[in-house]
Amino acid sequence: MTIETESRKPMIEAIGLSKFYGPFAAAREVTFSVGEGELVAFLGPNGAGKSTTMKMLTGYIAPSEGLARIAGHNMMEDRIEGSRHLGYLPENGPLYPEMTPSGMLSFFADARGMSSAQKKDRIDAVVDICDLSSVIYKPISKLSKGFKQRVGMSQALLHEPDVLIMDEPTAGLDPNQVRGVRKTMRRLSETKTILLSTHILQEVEAMASRVVMINEGRLVYDGDVAGLRQHGEAENGENGLDDAFYALTREA
Ligand SMILES: Nc1ncnc2c1ncn2[C@@H]1O[C@H](COP(=O)(O)OP(=O)(O)OP(=O)(O)O)[C@@H](O)[C@H]1O
């Protein structure tokens, strides 16, 4: 997959992205690109700068330095056009606890100016993709965390974006919920370009063939899973991903 990356159209581009909070750098010169149709895992320990980088990529925060592009659109100068291509699932999912999924999706469809026919089609489609039919009339606050995540995904998918940026979509879920969310992600990966952050190594094995890894705000690996394993082997002769993770992220 990585070999093909260069010939694919770049849909998510981080070009020298840095974010400073005072003297602290949450991200430093992060550069990578995700080609059309790829599913890339964005890996790193807690506090590595994954969410910060994703927020810059989606245009939610301005980079201190560098450039973010979605489907070729600069997310600072041309955010509205870029956002048409983009579905974003932020770290803690949706925040409309008093609404039902049905009400929330209807609200966002209206906000996006969909016609009533288009609205019905799109809501039916995302309810199906995210397996929400059993909960669409329940308040979001009463749903399990797994369903809440899928409600967040349905909102991100409503306008049929071709690029998805998902910040830890399986964080805090039980194993069955994780299965449900992964199944949804795999389905989506058939037609979309996806960047998915995680610090769970099994996630990488289960879903992605390419990994971009950051530590302390810097990019430390960009390549396939087999290459990542080799870092583990160099560490102690084992080729487990946890050895590779340790080798690339341990404190100096
Ligand atoms: N608004 C802010 N002001 C100051 N520091 C911040 C701000 N946002 C993030 N940081 C810091 O930047 C670093 C990177 O945070 P970030 O949330 O991007 O990491 P992460 O890799 O997503 O971590 P996690 O896996 O825990 O979500 C952390 O040390 C965090 O405390």
The ligand as an SDF file (V2000), in Angstrom:
LIG
                    3D

 31 33  0  0  0  0  0  0  0  0999 V2000
   -4.6880   24.0920   24.2810 N   0  0  0  0  0  0  0  0  0  0  0  0
   -3.5810   23.5900   24.7860 C   0  0  0  0  0  0  0  0  0  0  0  0
   -2.7620   24.3150   25.5740 N   0  0  0  0  0  0  0  0  0  0  0  0
   -1.6210   23.8130   26.0820 C   0  0  0  0  0  0  0  0  0  0  0  0
   -1.1800   22.5510   25.8460 N   0  0  0  0  0  0  0  0  0  0  0  0
   -1.9460   21.7700   25.0720 C   0  0  0  0  0  0  0  0  0  0  0  0
   -3.1830   22.2400   24.4970 C   0  0  0  0  0  0  0  0  0  0  0  0
   -3.7030   21.2190   23.7590 N   0  0  0  0  0  0  0  0  0  0  0  0
   -2.8580   20.1740   23.8710 C   0  0  0  0  0  0  0  0  0  0  0  0
   -1.8020   20.5070   24.6690 N   0  0  0  0  0  0  0  0  0  0  0  0
   -0.6830   19.6270   25.0210 C   0  0  0  0  0  0  0  0  0  0  0  0
   -0.0930   19.1680   23.8160 O   0  0  0  0  0  0  0  0  0  0  0  0
    0.3450   17.8110   23.9630 C   0  0  0  0  0  0  0  0  0  0  0  0
   -0.2690   16.9660   22.8820 C   0  0  0  0  0  0  0  0  0  0  0  0
   -1.6610   16.8130   23.1510 O   0  0  0  0  0  0  0  0  0  0  0  0
   -2.6330   15.9730   22.2190 P   0  0  0  0  0  0  0  0  0  0  0  0
   -4.0040   16.0370   22.8270 O   0  0  0  0  0  0  0  0  0  0  0  0
   -2.4600   16.4340   20.8290 O   0  0  0  0  0  0  0  0  0  0  0  0
   -2.0200   14.5210   22.3580 O   0  0  0  0  0  0  0  0  0  0  0  0
   -2.6180   13.1150   21.9070 P   0  0  0  0  0  0  0  0  0  0  0  0
   -1.5150   12.3930   21.2070 O   0  0  0  0  0  0  0  0  0  0  0  0
   -3.8810   13.3090   21.1600 O   0  0  0  0  0  0  0  0  0  0  0  0
   -2.8800   12.4300   23.2990 O   0  0  0  0  0  0  0  0  0  0  0  0
   -4.0540   11.4170   23.8030 P   0  0  0  0  0  0  0  0  0  0  0  0
   -3.7180   10.0950   23.2090 O   0  0  0  0  0  0  0  0  0  0  0  0
   -3.8610   11.4530   25.2850 O   0  0  0  0  0  0  0  0  0  0  0  0
   -5.3540   12.0040   23.3380 O   0  0  0  0  0  0  0  0  0  0  0  0
   -0.0350   17.3860   25.3770 C   0  0  0  0  0  0  0  0  0  0  0  0
    1.1080   17.5330   26.2080 O   0  0  0  0  0  0  0  0  0  0  0  0
   -1.1180   18.3700   25.7410 C   0  0  0  0  0  0  0  0  0  0  0  0
   -1.1580   18.5800   27.1430 O   0  0  0  0  0  0  0  0  0  0  0  0
  1  2  1  0
  2  3  1  0
  2  7  2  0
  3  4  2  0
  4  5  1  0
  5  6  2  0
  6  7  1  0
  6 10  1  0
  7  8  1  0
  8  9  2  0
  9 10  1  0
 10 11  1  0
 11 12  1  0
 11 30  1  0
 12 13  1  0
 13 14  1  0
 13 28  1  0
 14 15  1  0
 15 16  1  0
 16 17  2  0
 16 18  1  0
 16 19  1  0
 19 20  1  0
 20 21  2  0
 20 22  1  0
 20 23  1  0
 23 24  1  0
 24 25  2  0
 24 26  1  0
 24 27  1  0
 28 29  1  0
 28 30  1  0
 30 31  1  0
M  END
$$$$
